[in-house]
């Protein structure tokens, strides 16, 4: 019995360009011709494989990328979108209708939170936000109208870890769809193999890896992806979050190196997390035994790819966080920027940036403090040198004591 390895699944796909190119040709067309009127009719009805109708529906470039991402996640197929939110919102709207209810993790990306908390109620879709790590609380939130259980494998920004096997069993028990945003942990975690029904990524982040493209993907069964693309009532088709073919081609090429990049992101993040914790900083990283869900992550993970590239530290106040980030940027140790998965380390104070949509009282309740800094650790060749420079910055502004003052 072969063991599923997501990177091998990507590598085993073979595409040739129109003239024998080692990369598939880019279809730079918004519409496609038909040899007969009947073929056009059949394509509109979704009954013709291999025929293309209009680029909002699909393109060869988008299908190539979707096929590769489905292979990575171990699902039947996938649908790419113009952004992560362009994947998340149609997925939710396809699974829910007026009167339905969602149980969601309380710590999720701010844009997803804002959609579920502020926008979905306009359509009479309600959401209960819960601590996803406490299964009894999750189950207690489920009611007769609940249709979706939603979480992030590793939550943004607190790095809480969802026990996907347990949540999948809970979803099955109550006839719900488990939708998992796996943006923080591509390759490291394979949610479909753990029982998730739908897997979402923001391709903007680790998968693309070069901070030059916005994109998203929904991975799932053929039936579900077909429903998203349906010309009559498919949320992706009718809302139109279409990925451009040129962007799809670019992401596909970057996807080929994801396994190398994720290993380096994880190695560097583990090194820094251990050093920061040893220095006395309040450090959160799933690879640390101090992380409350370290064993859960370890049980779920594909060990070859490590614990991912995201970590947080708490420096006590927003002023100190801003001072440190500005100094680190001035010393060329990274960029004060949102997003993640870049070759360079990125850092931000999520309470005032990527999670600012969450009200301050709710941030406090979930443990999102003013002094929290979220790091997306880069691909630095000499991570020890990076650590020493970061430590020097922390000592300079008084977050860490210098060895001299300690004596």
C-alpha angles and dihedrals in degrees: 000000000000120000116236111248113180095205092052090052090056093045092052092061113098125200129172127195123241092266097035096280116164088232121057115258117261114241102220096185134108094201137025135218127237129211091217139021090235091059089054090051092048091049091052088053091050094243101118120080117207096019121115124211113175130343095245085065098044146306133208090251093052092046091052091053092044091051092052093048092048089052090051092052096038096239130133095250145331143219121220123214140192094258143000090262087048086063098039101049099049090045092055093043092049092053097042137049135181111311095024126125135217130203109209138177110260092225109063137127110301094239092054090047091051091049094050096039102038111017107033093058088064084067091045093253111137130198133203113205114211143167098271092201092065107072095190090057091046092052093045089057093057115101137173092277097049113120105161137044107199130190146141117243088228110016127236116264108349095052094229110167122227117219094229097185092054093044091049090053089049092049091050091048091056097035094246132144114244108216115190128191103211097179095122096048114038113166091000092076127027105198096185090059088054094052106272116148100205129022123198132192136183097225087197090080131050097342095061092027101185103082092233102103138053116211147136142198139204115206121194147106122331090246093054096045090047088053090054090053097043110130092219105045109355112131094211093047096046099040091046107215090162122176115225115245093233090055092046090054091049093050091048091056092049091047089066091069097041094105092056093046096046091053091053094044089052095045093050094044092050091051094050094043092055092046094047092048091048088052089059098256118143096249129181119196127142091228092063116091087224090067107104091227098039092118092047092053092045091052092052102039135102094234096211092070100048130214099312137255102279126099138153136211129190115221096180105253142032091243091056091044092052093045092051095046093049091049093048090050091049089052090051093244093130143313131283094232142122123244125056146226096068123141087245122062113261124199135184142160098247096198089068098032130023093016098036090112088070111087115250093245091054091046088055093047092053094046099255100148131193092245096053116122119193115210126198098195116222135219097268112169094213106037092172090062089049091050094050091050092048091048090051090054091050091050092047094058096037102254089119127027117242118241090248094054091045088060 
